[in-house]
């Protein structure tokens, strides 16, 4: 209990949690209530891509009675990475020191949030909720999804030389200094490839990355939004980043440390 309690009192203990949403009406209310229970100082920013199921409307109504909730309404489904870029920009403009990204479908447990924040107090630039270090797990996943996820991570590590076990995890905490240093608004990827590119930029900038174990549950409702197009874009992103790494290797060596 010591680490979570210390994280609540420290400089990085009042995070902005960015929740991208598209048709999450069945899960968003529960996620928000569990966030408030897990970490009372939390501020929540819902970035809604004009959800047909009324998620954005529900969030706007809830905002009227919950001062810790804010909502950004977007005109269409513009991508996960795009939502995080807008959310982080909003947070920087409002003076937040800590940024958390997580899913709105119940896959990430808000109860893991204190443990995710704790390493920031010790100088970590980025903390990843990892499924693939000791203590992490993916209960309920079908074999095909396990293979796809592990293969994607193995390819990312090999192509980019990443010393991180779970490069594609979407449950993360960043310090504001590293968000500014990597110029998150200029990250080229708008979809799920944003996760790998943001990590790569943190490491290139010399940021220390720490992984903490999480249990990643399967979606409680609905279907996964990862499709063939997202997979193809992710592959192109890896090739682009590898090309860029070769271009700058002569003057910007890889000095960052990633730890488990």
Secondary structure, DSSP 8 states (H G I E B T S, - for coil): -HHHHHHHHSTT-S-EEEEEESS-TTTHHHHHHHHHHH-TT-EEEEEE---TTSHHHHHHHHHTT-TTEEEEE-SS---HHHHHHHHHHHHHHTT-SEEEE--SSSSS-GGGHHHHHHGGGGT-SEEEEESSSTT-B-TT--HHHHHHHHHHHHHHHHHHT---S-TT---EEEEHHHHHHTTGGG-S--STTHHHHHHHHHHHTT--EEEEE-B----SSS-----HHHHHHHHHHHHHHHHHHHHHTTTS-----EE-
